[in-house]
């Protein structure tokens, strides 16, 4: 079991991810924007953060950059985004994400998450 933080502004996407993750017996927490997500990452120190890249208040790129550069955070952060063009994936990696899981999520979501956790 891992502690996982979902940072996404869309309630239905958070609920779908939560369902998949809880079925795999993970402890799941949520934040609905990048600013709240940044604060929760620092407080919870989750095993994995799933970060949407396009959100109000603070987008995922900025949240990840601040976590990495300003706070020295080294935990696992994976972009969970619908923007999966090569330039978008590279931007997420350049911001400091450890990888990308495309949205919409599908039946291999749990396997993708587990693959990142196994690499940790």
C-alpha positions in Angstrom: 0.0 0.0 0.0 1.2 3.5 -0.9 0.2 7.0 0.0 -0.9 8.7 -3.1 -1.9 12.4 -3.7 -4.1 13.2 -6.6 -3.9 16.9 -7.7 -6.6 17.6 -10.3 -9.2 20.4 -10.7 -11.8 18.0 -12.1 -13.9 16.3 -9.5 -14.9 13.4 -11.7 -11.4 12.6 -12.7 -10.2 12.6 -9.1 -13.1 10.3 -8.2 -12.2 7.9 -11.0 -8.5 7.8 -10.0 -9.5 7.4 -6.3 -11.7 4.4 -7.1 -8.9 2.7 -9.0 -6.3 3.4 -6.4 -8.4 2.4 -3.4 -9.3 -0.8 -5.1 -5.6 -1.5 -5.1 -5.5 -0.7 -1.3 -3.7 2.6 -1.6 -4.3 5.5 0.8 -5.5 8.3 -1.3 -5.6 12.1 -0.7 -6.8 14.9 -3.0 -6.2 18.5 -3.9 -8.1 20.5 -6.5 -5.4 23.0 -7.6 -1.7 23.3 -7.8 -1.3 25.6 -4.7 -3.3 23.2 -2.5 -1.4 20.3 -4.0 2.0 21.9 -3.3 1.0 22.4 0.3 -0.3 18.8 0.7 2.8 17.3 -0.9 5.0 19.1 1.6 2.7 18.1 4.5 2.0 14.4 3.5 5.2 13.5 1.8 3.3 11.0 -0.3 4.8 8.0 -2.0 3.4 9.3 -5.3 1.8 12.5 -6.5 -0.3 12.4 -9.6 -0.3 16.0 -10.9 -2.6 17.5 -13.5 -0.7 20.0 -15.6 -3.5 22.4 -16.4 -5.4 23.8 -13.3 -6.6 27.1 -11.9 -4.9 29.0 -9.1 -1.5 27.3 -9.9 -0.9 24.9 -12.7 1.0 21.7 -12.4 4.1 22.9 -14.1 4.5 25.7 -11.6 3.7 23.5 -8.6 6.2 20.9 -9.7 8.9 23.5 -10.4 8.4 25.1 -7.0 8.4 21.7 -5.2 11.7 20.7 -6.9 13.6 24.0 -7.0 12.3 26.0 -4.0 11.6 23.2 -1.6 14.1 20.6 -2.7 11.4 17.9 -2.9 12.7 14.6 -4.3 9.6 12.5 -4.1 7.9 10.8 -7.0 5.7 13.1 -9.1 3.9 11.9 -12.2 2.0 14.1 -14.6 -1.6 12.9 -15.1 -2.5 14.9 -18.1 -4.6 14.9 -21.3 -1.7 16.9 -23.0 0.4 14.1 -24.3 1.9 15.6 -27.4 5.7 15.2 -27.4 6.3 18.8 -26.5 3.8 18.6 -23.6 5.4 15.5 -22.2 8.8 17.1 -22.5 7.5 20.2 -20.7 6.2 18.0 -17.8 9.5 16.3 -17.6 11.4 19.6 -17.7 9.3 20.9 -14.9 10.5 18.0 -12.8 7.9 15.2 -13.3 9.3 11.7 -13.2 6.9 10.5 -15.9 3.5 10.9 -17.5 0.3 9.0 -17.3 -2.2 10.1 -20.1 -5.8 11.0 -19.4 -8.4 10.0 -19.9 -7.4 7.1 -17.6 -8.3 3.6 -18.7 -8.1 0.0 -17.6 -4.3 0.1 -17.4 -4.2 3.1 -15.0 -3.5 0.9 -12.0 -0.7 -0.9 -13.8 0.9 2.4 -14.8 0.7 3.7 -11.3 2.2 0.5 -9.9 5.1 0.6 -12.4 6.1 4.0 -11.1 5.8 2.9 -7.5 7.9 -0.2 -8.3 10.7 2.0 -9.7 10.8 4.1 -6.5 
